[in-house]
Amino acid sequence: MRMSEEFLCKLEEELMVKGGRWIADFRESERNYRLGDLTFDIYLSGGTKMKGFGLFSRILSALLLPSYSVACYVIKVRSSNLVSPDFLKKLLSIIRGNAEKNHIKWSWLMLIVRDDPPSKVVKLVENHKDKEIGLLLHNPDSKLLVNSKNLLGERMRACLKLWLKKSRQ
């Protein structure tokens, strides 16, 4: 699948510099990040402690936020029909292994597809229950955004929803 490099750059910027800051402080980004036999188009890593410029921001962050390492994985999938329980299980297993190895508390997995998924794929994503991995499926053409109904999935959706709304205009 040929996905616009421009879209991936804008997504990366949104997560690192703009709206993604509401969920995590992503400090590092890698393209074509290889884990096991899979290559993720974007891999972001960081933490939950924000590096604010003002004294108040730093104090608030230090007192109220847990200090967790976090990661976000973005992978293009040729067709949403390829998002099966086995495929998802493989992706999540690789992410859990990386989380364990690198002491990552929270992770997000974003699947980018070029077609709207069938209802069974939507349900598969929405019913994802893992508390430490938020799951999203996005079609940039139709602006469809499906998320897991756990806290991490809901937070990432809220961050990206505003960006997606702006990008339509």
C-alpha positions as CSV (number, residue, x, y, z in Angstrom):
1,M,0.0,0.0,0.0
2,R,1.3,3.4,-0.9
3,M,0.5,5.8,1.9
4,S,1.2,9.5,1.7
5,E,4.5,10.3,3.4
6,E,2.9,13.6,4.1
7,F,0.1,12.0,6.2
8,L,2.6,10.1,8.3
9,C,4.7,13.2,8.9
10,K,1.6,15.1,10.0
11,L,0.5,12.3,12.3
12,E,4.0,12.1,13.8
13,E,4.0,15.9,14.3
14,E,0.6,15.8,15.9
15,L,1.6,13.1,18.3
16,M,5.0,14.6,19.3
17,V,4.4,18.3,19.2
18,K,0.7,19.1,19.3
19,G,-2.4,17.2,20.5
20,G,-0.5,14.1,21.5
21,R,1.0,16.1,24.3
22,W,-2.3,15.7,26.2
23,I,-1.6,11.9,26.6
24,A,2.2,11.7,26.7
25,D,5.4,13.5,26.1
26,F,6.8,11.6,23.1
27,R,10.4,12.5,22.9
28,E,11.8,10.2,20.3
29,S,10.5,9.0,16.9
30,E,11.8,6.3,14.6
31,R,10.6,5.4,11.1
32,N,10.5,1.8,9.8
33,Y,11.1,0.5,13.4
34,R,11.6,-3.3,13.3
35,L,10.4,-5.5,16.1
36,G,10.5,-9.3,15.5
37,D,9.4,-9.9,11.9
38,L,7.3,-6.8,11.7
39,T,8.2,-3.2,10.7
40,F,6.2,-0.4,12.2
41,D,6.0,2.8,10.0
42,I,6.4,5.0,13.1
43,Y,7.5,4.2,16.6
44,L,7.3,6.9,19.3
45,S,8.7,6.7,22.8
46,G,8.6,8.9,25.8
47,G,6.9,9.3,29.2
48,T,4.0,10.7,31.1
49,K,6.0,13.4,32.8
50,M,5.6,16.6,30.8
51,K,8.5,18.9,30.3
52,G,6.6,22.2,30.6
53,F,8.3,25.6,30.3
54,G,6.6,27.2,33.2
55,L,7.3,26.4,36.8
56,F,3.6,25.7,37.4
57,S,3.5,23.1,34.7
58,R,6.5,21.3,36.0
59,I,5.2,21.3,39.6
60,L,1.8,20.1,38.5
61,S,3.3,17.3,36.4
62,A,5.7,16.2,39.2
63,L,2.9,16.1,41.8
64,L,-0.1,14.7,39.8
65,L,1.2,12.5,37.0
66,P,2.6,9.0,37.3
67,S,6.1,8.6,35.9
68,Y,5.5,5.9,33.2
69,S,7.4,5.1,30.0
70,V,5.1,5.0,27.0
71,A,5.2,4.0,23.3
72,C,3.1,4.4,20.3
73,Y,3.3,2.2,17.2
74,V,1.8,3.1,13.8
75,I,1.6,0.5,11.1
76,K,0.0,0.6,7.6
77,V,-2.2,-2.4,6.8
78,R,-2.9,-3.0,3.1
79,S,-6.6,-3.8,3.8
80,S,-8.8,-3.8,6.9
81,N,-9.8,-7.4,6.0
82,L,-6.3,-8.4,7.0
83,V,-7.0,-7.3,10.6
84,S,-7.9,-10.7,12.0
85,P,-7.8,-11.9,15.6
86,D,-4.6,-13.8,14.8
87,F,-3.0,-10.7,13.2
88,L,-3.9,-8.5,16.1
89,K,-2.8,-11.1,18.6
90,K,0.7,-11.2,16.9
91,L,1.0,-7.4,16.9
92,L,-0.1,-7.1,20.5
93,S,2.3,-9.9,21.6
94,I,5.2,-8.1,19.9
95,I,4.2,-4.8,21.6
96,R,3.9,-6.5,25.0
97,G,7.3,-8.1,24.6
98,N,8.9,-4.8,23.8
99,A,7.0,-3.2,26.7
100,E,8.4,-5.8,29.1
101,K,11.9,-5.6,27.8
102,N,12.0,-1.7,27.9
103,H,9.8,-1.2,31.0
104,I,7.0,0.5,29.1
105,K,3.8,0.9,31.1
106,W,1.4,2.2,28.4
107,S,1.4,1.6,24.7
108,W,-0.8,2.6,21.7
109,L,-1.2,0.7,18.5
110,M,-2.6,2.6,15.5
111,L,-3.5,0.6,12.4
112,I,-3.8,2.8,9.2
113,V,-6.0,1.3,6.5
114,R,-7.2,2.5,3.1
115,D,-10.7,1.0,3.3
116,D,-13.4,1.1,5.8
117,P,-13.4,-2.0,7.9
118,P,-16.2,-4.6,8.0
119,S,-18.2,-4.6,11.2
120,K,-16.3,-7.7,12.6
121,V,-13.0,-5.7,12.5
122,V,-14.7,-2.7,14.1
123,K,-15.9,-5.0,16.9
124,L,-12.5,-6.6,17.3
125,V,-10.9,-3.2,17.8
126,E,-13.6,-1.8,20.1
127,N,-13.7,-4.9,22.3
128,H,-9.9,-4.9,22.9
129,K,-9.7,-4.9,26.7
130,D,-6.0,-4.7,27.6
131,K,-5.6,-1.8,30.1
132,E,-2.0,-1.1,29.1
133,I,-2.5,-1.0,25.3
134,G,-4.8,1.4,23.5
135,L,-5.9,0.4,20.0
136,L,-7.0,2.5,17.1
137,L,-7.9,1.9,13.5
138,H,-7.9,4.8,11.1
139,N,-8.8,5.3,7.4
140,P,-7.3,8.7,6.4
141,D,-9.5,8.9,3.2
142,S,-12.9,8.6,5.0
143,K,-11.6,9.9,8.3
144,L,-13.0,6.9,10.1
145,L,-11.4,6.4,13.5
146,V,-12.3,3.4,15.6
147,N,-10.8,2.9,19.1
148,S,-10.7,0.3,21.8
149,K,-13.1,1.2,24.6
150,N,-10.4,1.2,27.3
151,L,-8.9,4.4,28.8
152,L,-5.9,4.5,26.5
153,G,-7.9,4.0,23.4
154,E,-10.4,6.7,24.4
155,R,-7.7,9.2,25.3
156,M,-5.8,8.8,22.0
157,R,-9.1,9.1,20.1
158,A,-9.9,12.4,21.9
159,C,-6.4,13.7,21.0
160,L,-6.6,12.7,17.3
161,K,-10.2,13.6,16.8
162,L,-9.6,17.4,16.9
163,W,-6.6,17.1,14.6
164,L,-8.6,15.0,12.1
165,K,-11.5,17.5,12.2
166,K,-9.0,20.4,11.4
167,S,-7.3,18.4,8.6
168,R,-10.7,18.0,6.8
169,Q,-11.1,21.8,6.5
